[in-house]
């Protein structure tokens, strides 16, 4: 079969969709499918990776120009495809809407929320559920006008969690068939973790507002016997570094550039706890990867992840709540266990892309 995977980001970019699409593309290519990944890049062109092709669409220009270029490539590669699967509702979903493709089965795989994230970038502090319950505000109104059209242009919606699916089912009208396919995890390998002194805390992810990183930094003033490593990149990088400096935490809070592969596993092994204090985390890949490496995780309670061994879901909106939760985990530090409920990319690919008879 020919399958087009349409994503906004792809490695070396960091983020859940990039990791997920790369793992899925490798699995589909390994089972013999003809796979093309469409993404945005600094320059336009083809590259071959691990048995599949990656085509980068240039980022230059405003959104409409980018979407039009992306649409052209979707038509070129998707007209004779069996499946076109988009992994972001706007950066890939809008070009699918504009393409008018009819032959391939069109799937939208959802694991984030574009307009809510733009609302938080502008300083909003409502969780995803709170934001959808509200009726007014620029981003909320724009979401209402655009998203229903985007969602309805697909033949099937695939959510990473029932949490997000329920929100959409109660918000939008006449949606296509939808299912839930949880994120895949790497195979678990047992690594014994013993708490260190000072206790080592890790944050890994994009430096964007809904991640609530300033609150985590401020929590360090209440945790004098702990150290924090912040790994990632994003538009808040300068602001976060200045925040650390102004709080007098430069000796206990450090920054590192994004890591992958063995370097990511080393980062998990070198810390005692991953903390993700976001306003909402729908289905965080980083938490799953950390658990596969047996690193305990402290995660916001506003999440779609099910109960997983050694993933502590707590209210983490402010520094006091974060610090109290970290102290709780230190006090009863777990004997880390590998999670056995692994959902592999093979299972995901078989569920998303069964053989097509036309």
C-alpha positions in Angstrom: 0.0 0.0 0.0 1.0 3.6 -0.5 0.7 5.7 2.7 1.3 9.5 3.1 2.0 10.7 6.6 1.4 14.4 6.9 2.9 16.1 9.9 3.9 19.6 11.0 7.1 18.5 12.6 9.6 15.7 12.2 13.0 14.9 13.7 15.3 16.7 14.4 12.3 18.8 15.6 11.2 17.7 19.0 7.6 17.0 20.1 5.2 14.1 20.3 4.1 14.1 16.6 7.7 14.1 15.4 8.6 11.0 17.6 5.3 9.3 16.8 5.4 9.8 13.0 9.1 8.6 12.8 8.3 5.4 14.7 5.2 4.7 12.6 7.1 5.4 9.3 9.8 2.9 10.2 7.3 0.2 11.1 5.2 0.8 7.9 8.3 0.7 5.7 9.5 -2.5 7.5 6.2 -4.2 6.7 6.7 -3.3 3.0 4.5 -0.3 2.5 5.4 2.6 0.2 5.7 5.5 2.8 6.1 9.2 2.2 6.3 11.7 5.1 5.3 15.3 4.4 6.6 17.9 6.8 7.7 21.5 7.1 11.4 22.3 6.8 13.9 25.1 6.3 14.4 24.0 2.7 12.2 22.1 0.2 13.2 18.7 -1.0 13.3 14.9 -0.6 15.4 12.7 1.7 15.4 9.0 2.1 15.4 7.5 5.7 15.1 3.9 6.9 13.2 2.7 3.8 10.8 5.7 3.5 10.9 9.1 1.9 10.7 12.5 3.7 9.6 15.5 1.7 10.1 18.9 3.4 7.8 21.8 2.4 9.5 25.2 2.9 8.4 27.3 5.9 8.9 30.7 4.3 6.0 33.0 4.0 2.8 33.3 6.0 0.4 30.4 6.9 -1.6 30.6 3.7 1.5 30.4 1.5 2.8 27.4 3.5 -0.5 25.6 3.4 -0.7 26.1 -0.4 2.8 24.7 -0.9 1.9 21.8 1.4 -1.4 21.2 -0.5 0.5 20.9 -3.8 2.7 18.1 -2.4 -0.4 16.4 -0.8 -2.1 16.3 -4.2 1.1 15.1 -5.9 1.8 12.3 -3.5 -1.6 11.6 -2.2 -3.8 11.3 -5.3 -2.8 7.6 -5.9 -2.2 6.8 -2.2 -4.4 4.3 -0.3 -4.2 6.4 2.9 -3.4 10.0 3.8 -2.9 10.4 7.6 -2.5 13.9 9.1 -1.0 14.3 12.6 -1.9 18.0 13.3 -5.2 19.6 12.8 -4.1 22.9 11.3 -0.5 22.7 9.9 -1.4 19.4 8.1 -5.2 19.3 8.4 -5.8 22.7 6.7 -3.8 21.6 3.5 -5.9 18.3 3.5 -9.1 20.4 3.6 -7.8 22.6 0.8 -6.6 19.6 -1.3 -10.0 18.2 -2.1 -8.5 14.7 -2.2 -11.1 12.0 -2.7 -9.4 8.7 -3.6 -7.3 8.0 -0.5 -8.9 7.3 2.9 -8.2 10.4 4.9 -7.4 10.0 8.6 -6.7 12.7 11.2 -4.7 11.5 14.2 -5.1 13.9 17.1 -2.9 14.2 20.2 -2.8 18.0 20.7 -5.0 21.1 20.4 -3.8 23.9 18.1 -6.1 26.7 19.1 -5.9 26.0 22.9 -2.1 26.1 22.6 -2.2 29.4 20.8 -4.5 30.7 23.7 -1.9 29.6 26.2 0.9 31.2 24.2 -0.9 34.5 24.6 -0.9 34.1 28.4 -4.1 32.1 29.0 -4.0 29.8 32.0 -7.2 27.7 31.5 -6.8 23.9 31.2 -8.0 22.3 28.0 -11.2 21.2 29.6 -11.8 24.6 31.2 -11.2 26.4 27.8 -13.6 24.2 25.9 -16.3 24.9 28.6 -15.8 28.7 28.0 -17.8 30.3 25.2 -15.9 33.6 24.5 -12.4 34.8 23.7 -10.6 35.3 20.4 -9.0 31.8 20.2 -12.1 30.0 21.4 -14.3 31.7 18.7 -11.7 31.1 16.0 -11.6 27.4 17.1 -15.4 27.1 16.7 -15.3 28.6 13.2 -12.4 26.5 11.8 -12.1 23.2 13.6 -15.5 21.7 12.7 -14.7 22.2 9.0 -11.3 20.6 9.4 -12.5 17.6 11.4 -15.4 16.9 9.0 -13.1 16.8 5.9 -11.6 13.5 7.1 -13.1 10.0 6.8 -11.9 9.0 10.2 -10.6 10.6 13.4 -8.2 8.8 15.6 -7.6 10.1 19.1 -4.7 9.3 21.4 -7.0 9.4 24.5 -10.7 9.1 25.3 -10.1 12.3 27.3 -9.8 14.4 24.1 -12.4 12.4 22.2 -15.0 13.1 24.8 -14.3 16.9 24.7 -14.7 16.9 20.9 -17.8 14.7 20.9 -19.5 17.2 23.2 -18.3 20.3 21.3 -18.5 19.6 17.5 -21.3 18.5 15.3 -21.6 15.6 12.8 -18.1 14.3 13.2 -16.9 11.3 11.2 -16.3 7.9 12.7 -13.8 8.1 15.5 -11.7 5.7 17.5 -9.0 5.8 20.2 -5.5 4.4 19.6 -3.1 5.2 22.5 0.5 6.2 21.9 3.1 3.6 21.4 5.9 3.1 23.9 9.4 1.8 23.3 10.1 -1.6 24.7 10.7 -1.5 28.5 14.2 -2.2 29.8 14.6 -2.6 33.5 16.9 0.1 35.0 17.3 0.2 38.8 16.9 3.8 40.1 18.0 4.9 43.6 17.3 8.5 44.7 20.4 10.6 44.7 21.5 13.4 47.0 20.8 16.1 45.8 17.6 14.7 44.2 17.7 15.1 40.4 14.6 16.4 38.7 14.2 16.4 34.9 12.0 18.3 32.6 12.0 17.4 28.9 9.9 19.0 26.2 9.1 22.2 24.2 9.6 25.5 25.9 6.0 26.8 25.4 3.6 28.3 27.9 1.1 25.5 28.5 4.1 23.4 29.8 4.0 25.7 33.0 7.8 25.6 33.3 8.1 28.9 35.3 6.1 27.3 38.1 8.5 24.3 38.1 11.5 26.7 38.3 9.9 28.6 41.2 9.2 25.3 43.0 13.0 24.8 43.2 13.1 27.6 45.7 11.1 25.3 48.0 13.2 22.3 47.3 16.7 23.3 48.4 18.0 19.7 48.3 17.1 19.1 44.7 18.6 20.0 41.3 16.6 20.5 38.0 17.7 19.9 34.5 15.6 21.4 31.7 16.1 19.7 28.3 14.5 21.1 25.2 14.0 24.2 23.1 11.3 26.6 22.1 10.2 30.3 22.0 10.4 30.7 25.8 14.1 29.8 26.1 15.5 33.2 26.7 12.6 34.1 29.1 13.2 30.8 31.1 16.9 31.4 31.4 16.4 34.9 32.7 13.8 33.6 35.1 16.3 31.2 36.6 18.9 33.9 36.8 16.5 36.4 38.5 15.4 33.7 41.0 19.1 33.1 42.0 18.9 29.4 40.9 21.6 29.3 38.3 23.7 26.8 40.4 20.7 24.4 40.8 18.9 24.7 37.5 20.6 23.9 34.2 19.6 23.8 30.6 20.5 21.3 27.8 19.7 21.1 24.1 17.2 18.5 22.9 18.4 14.8 23.0 17.3 11.7 21.2 18.2 8.0 21.0 20.9 6.8 23.5 21.4 10.4 24.8 17.7 10.5 25.8 18.0 7.1 27.6 21.1 8.4 29.4 19.2 11.5 30.5 16.5 9.3 32.0 19.1 7.1 33.7 20.9 10.2 35.1 17.8 11.6 36.9 15.4 10.5 39.7 12.1 12.0 38.6 10.6 13.4 35.4 8.2 16.3 36.1 5.7 17.5 33.6 3.6 20.3 35.3 1.6 21.4 32.2 -1.8 22.9 32.3 -2.9 19.9 30.3 -1.0 17.0 28.8 -3.2 15.0 26.5 -0.9 12.0 26.0 2.7 12.9 26.6 5.2 10.7 24.7 8.0 11.8 27.1 6.2 10.3 30.1 5.8 7.0 28.3 9.4 7.0 27.2 10.5 7.7 30.8 8.4 4.9 32.1 9.8 2.5 29.5 13.2 3.4 31.0 11.8 2.8 34.6 12.1 6.5 35.6 9.2 7.6 37.8 7.0 10.5 36.5 5.2 13.3 38.2 2.4 14.5 35.8 -0.4 17.0 35.8 -3.7 15.5 36.8 -5.2 17.1 33.7 -4.2 14.3 31.4 -5.6 11.7 29.2 -3.1 9.0 30.2 -4.6 6.0 32.0 -3.2 4.9 35.4 0.4 3.7 34.8 2.8 2.3 37.3 4.9 5.0 38.9 3.2 7.8 37.1 1.9 10.2 39.8 -0.9 12.4 38.6 -1.3 15.5 40.8 -2.5 19.0 40.7 0.6 21.0 39.6 -0.7 24.5 38.8 1.6 26.4 41.2 5.1 26.1 42.8 3.7 25.0 46.2 1.7 22.1 44.6 4.7 21.0 42.6 7.1 21.1 45.5 4.7 19.3 47.8 4.2 16.5 45.2 8.0 16.1 44.7 8.5 15.8 48.5 5.8 13.2 48.6 7.6 11.1 46.0 11.0 11.5 47.6 9.5 10.4 51.0 8.2 7.1 49.5 10.6 6.8 46.5 9.3 3.9 44.5 11.2 0.8 43.4 10.8 1.5 39.7 9.0 -1.2 37.7 8.9 -1.6 33.9 5.4 -1.0 32.5 4.2 -4.2 30.8 1.2 -2.6 28.9 3.3 -1.7 25.9 1.5 -0.7 22.8 4.0 -1.1 19.9 4.2 0.7 16.6 3.3 -2.5 14.9 0.0 -2.7 16.7 -0.6 1.0 15.9 0.2 0.6 12.2 -2.1 -2.5 11.8 -4.9 -0.7 13.5 -4.6 2.6 11.5 -3.8 1.1 8.1 -5.5 -2.2 7.4 -5.3 -3.5 3.8 -7.5 -1.6 1.4 -9.7 -3.3 -1.2 -11.0 -0.8 -3.9 
